[in-house]
Amino acid sequence: MVADAIVYHPAMAHYSRFVATTVGRDKALRTLQYLSRFLAWYTYRTNESQSTVDFFEKTKKNFGVVRKAMRLGKFVEHFKAAAVAYDSKQPDPVLKFLAITRQIGYGFYLLLDNICYIDSAGIKKFESAAKLSKNAARAWWVGIASNVVAGFYTLYSLQQAMNRQQHSADAEKAVEAKKLAKDYASARLQLFSDLCDLTLPSTTLGYTKFDDGVLGLAGTTSSLIGLYGAWKKTA
């Protein structure tokens, strides 16, 4: 009876739906990967035993390899999304342009990342693997930067719309104002997540000089935000 209560509990059904999604599994692994990156830095800085530091370093590396394998072929999805964004009837040309550049950036990032995985896995070696990895970081940066600019632009547009609704006593407009406030909070959270992620390729490319402690925390934070979003979608 106890086993049945656990197996058929709504929370268990929700968990099953969550882990059945590729996004859910990736966000969970990404959280563990970047948390391990932070802990490897922290244990090294606090003079923990080398075995402890090595444990977190290996955990970070292994989860990273697993995630690279899970992303094989995913670049097609983003190139298709770029084509869909190009053909869309999006009334705002700024958001349309940023959506296209975001998807193209992510598409090239994942394509080059797939090639780098094939090299690192020993399936086929490429002499230009290091250069490809650098170009992958550049493409990733373009994708995230596009999202950051779109985030700031969206927040500005929503704030303007909220200001217009602020002094209205109309019932329908009051409902619309609540929706705008909800959209604003969601856009602000996404922007914060994107800013955290932007530190990663920026440091790889030498634009910023953050250490593994900051990068580990930034990656963990954005991963937890993504994890929460993926969990909500499967509710």
N, C-alpha and C positions, 0 to 999 in steps of 0.2 A: 504493500500500500504506500509506504514511504517512497519507494522507487518510482511508482506510478505518479505520485504527486510531483516528484522532481522532473520526470521525463515529460509529463504533459503540462507543466507549468508554463504560463504565457511567456515568462522571461526566457525559458529554454527555447521556445518556438522563435522568439525574436532573435536570440543568439544564433540559431540555426540559419535563419534568413540572412543574418549579417555575414557570417563566415562563408555563406554560399556565393557572396559577391566578390569579384576580384578586387574591387576598390576597398572593400572592408578588410580583406586580408592584407592588402598592400599597406593601408594606413596603420594597421596593427604592427606589421613588421617594420615599417618606417619609424614608428614611435620607439620601438625597441632598439633599432639601429642607432638613432641619434641620442637616445638616452645612454646607450653603451658608449658612444663617442664622448659624451660629457663625463661619464663615470671613469673612463680610461684616463682622461685629462685630470680629473679631480684626484683619483687615487695616486697618480704619478706625482702631482703637486704636493700631496700630503704625505709623501714618503711611505705609502703602503708597500706591501711585499710585491716583488716583480711578478709573482704568479698571479696576483690579483689584477695587476695592470694588464698582463697578457691575456687574462680571461676576458676582460672587457674589450680589448683590442680585437681578439679573435671573434667575439660575438658581433662586434660592429662590422667586421669584414665579412663574416659568413652571411649575416642578414642582408648586407649590401649585395652580395653575389646572388642570393636567392631572388631578391627584388629585380635585379637586372635580367635574370632568366624569365621572370614573370612578365617583363615588359617586351619580350621578343615579339615583333610584328605589330606592336601597338601604334607605331608611327603612322600606319595607314589610317587609323581612326582620326588622327589629328589633321592629316592632309584632307581627308573627306570633310571634316568639320570646317576647315578653311574654305573649301569650295562651297559648302552650304552657306557659310557666313557671307561669302561674296555674292551669292545668288539671292540672299534674303532681302526682304523689303524693309529692313531696319531704317526707320525714318531719320535717325541721328547718324550722319556720316562719320563723325568722330568715333563713336562706339563701334560702328561697322568696320572701320579701318583697323582699330585696335584689336577687334575680335579676330580679324584675318591675320594680322601680324602675330598675335598670341599663338594661334593654332599652327601657323607656319613655323614659328620658333620652336614650339614643343615638338612638332613633327620632325624637324631636322635634328633636334636634340636626341630624340628617341632613336632615330635612324642611325646616327653616329654612335650612340650608346650601345645599340645592338651590335654594331661592327666591333666596337671595343670589347664587348663581352665575348664575342667569338674568338678574339685574339687572346684575352686573358684566360679563357677556358681551354686554350690549346687546340681548338678545333682547326683554326687556320691562323697563322701568324702574319701580321702586317707590319712592315717596317715603319710605316707612318702612324702607328697606333697612338703615340704620344701626341702628335699633331691633331689627330682625329679627336682625342679626348679633350684637347684645348678648344677645338672648334665646337664640340658638343656643349662645353660650358658656355661658349659665346651664344649659341642658339638658345640654350636654357635661359640665359640672362635676358635675351630679347623677349622670350615668351613671358617671363615673370615681369619684366619692366613694362611691357604692354599692359599687363593686368593691373599693375600698380597705377599707371597713368589713368587707365579706365576706372579704377577704383576712386581716385581723387575726383575725376570728372563726374562720376555718378553721384558721389556725396555732395558735390556742389549743386548738381541739378536737383537732387532730392531736397536739399536745404532751401533752394529757391522755391520749389513747389510747396514745401511746408510753410514757408513764410507767407505765401499767398493764401493758404488755408487757415492760418493761425487765428484770425479774427472773425471767421465766418460762424454764424449761428445755425446754418442749415444742417439738418440731420444727416443728409447724404454726404455732405462735405466733411462732417465730423467723422464719419466712417472712413472716408477716403484719407483723412488726416492720420487716423490710426494706422492704416495700411502703409502710408508713407513713412511713418515713424518706425514701423516694423522693418520695412525695406532699408531704411537708413541704418538701423542697428545691424542688420545682416551684412550690408555693404561695408560698414566700418570694421566688422569682425574679419571679413574676407580680406580687406586691405591690410589689416594688421598681420594676418597670416602670410600674405604675399610679401610684405616688408621683411618678415622673419626669413622667408625663403630666399629673398634677394641677396641676403648676406652670403649665402653659400657659393653661387657662381661668381659673385663679386670678389670674394676672397681668393677663389681659385684663379681668377684672371688678374689678380693683383690690384684691383680697384680699391679694395679695403684690406685691412691688416688684422682681422679678427683671429683670435686663437681658437683652439678646439673647444675650449670651455664655452665661449660665446656661441660658436657655431653649433655645438651640441645642444645647448639650451634653445637656440633659435629653431633648429630643426625639430626638436621635441615639442616645442610649443605649437608650431604650425601643423605638426603631425597630429597632436591631440585635438586641435580645432577640426582638422579633416576627419579624424576618427569620430568625433561627436556628430559631424554632419552626416557621415555615412551611417552611423547608428540610428539617427533620427529618420533617415530615408527608408530604413527597413522596419520601422515601427509598425 
